[in-house]
Amino acid sequence: MTKQDTMDQKKSFEETSPYDDFREARPEHLRAPDGLSQSVHDINLSLTALLLEAQAGYRWLNRPLPDADAAKTSFSKMLAHAKHVDRLVRDLTRTHEDLSEPFAK
């Protein structure tokens, strides 16, 4: 290895920060499409909210004096979260149609 090779290697290393997008360091077949991670995160948040509302609705109905109105509020929120997840999944499949290609065959 020549001194020029070493200098080029050092320059190359300095131009790239170790905090650059780690995706670029991964092989192509292991990379998630842009935005996919955020979409999955949004879906997980909505599913978690749905689960929490289901638990709250159950607790409202399982009390010594059940509170039907509070339970109905929880169930309404569950429905809103379920619709939001549906919308996110539809947007995800529309945005990342290429994800379904390997399964189409």
N, C-alpha and C positions, 0 to 999 in steps of 0.2 A: 504494500500500500504506500503510495507516494504522499509527500507532504500536501500536494494539491488535493488528493483524494480525501485526506483527513480534514483539510480546511472546508472542502465542499460538504462533507458529511456534517461538520460542526455547524456550518451555515444553515444547512437543511434542518438540522435539529432545532436551531434557534428560531427559525421561521415558523415552526410549528410548536404551539404551546402544548404541554402535557394535558391541558384542560380543554383542548379542542374537542369537538364532537367525537365521542368515542365510537360512534357508528362507523365512521370512516375507516377505523382500524379493523373492523370486522369483515370477514369474507362476504361477498355480495349475497350469497344465498342465505346468510344469517341476519341480514339487515332488515329491520322493519321499514315499511314504506313511510314516507314523511307524513306526520300527523296521526299515524296509527296508534302510537303510544298514548297520545293525548285523548284520542277517541276511546280507547280501552279504559283509561283513567276515568273519563266522564261517565262511562257506562257503570264502572265499579262504584262510583260515588252515588249514582242514582239507585243502583241495586241495594246499596247499604242503607240509603234513606228509606227505601221501600221496606226493607227488613225491620228497621227501627220503628216505622209506623205500624207495621203488623204486630210487633211486640207491644207497642203502646196500646193499640186497639184491644189486644187480648187482655192486657192488664186492666184497662177501663171496664171491660165486661166481667172480669174475674174478681172484682172487688166485692166486699160484703153488700154494698149498695151499688150495683152497676150503674155506670154513667153512659147511657146509650148515646147521648148527644156528642160526648167527647169521643166515643168509639166511632161514631159516624164521621166525625171530623178526621180521625186517623185513617179511616177507610177511604175517604175522599182524597186525602193526600196520597195514599197508596196508589189509587187509580191514576192520579196525576203523574206520579213517578213512573208507573208502568208505561204510560203513554210517552213519557219523555225517553225512556229506554228504547221503546219501539222506534221513535223518531231518530234517535242516535244510531241505532243499528241500521235503519234504512239509509241514513246519510252515509254511514260507513261503507255499506255495500255498494252504494252508488259511487262514492269517491274512490274506493279501492276495488273496482271491478276485476282488476288483474289478480286479486287474491283468489278468486274462484276458478281461475283458469286451470290450475293443476287438477282440480276435482271434476272439471267438466268432461274429461275424457273417460 
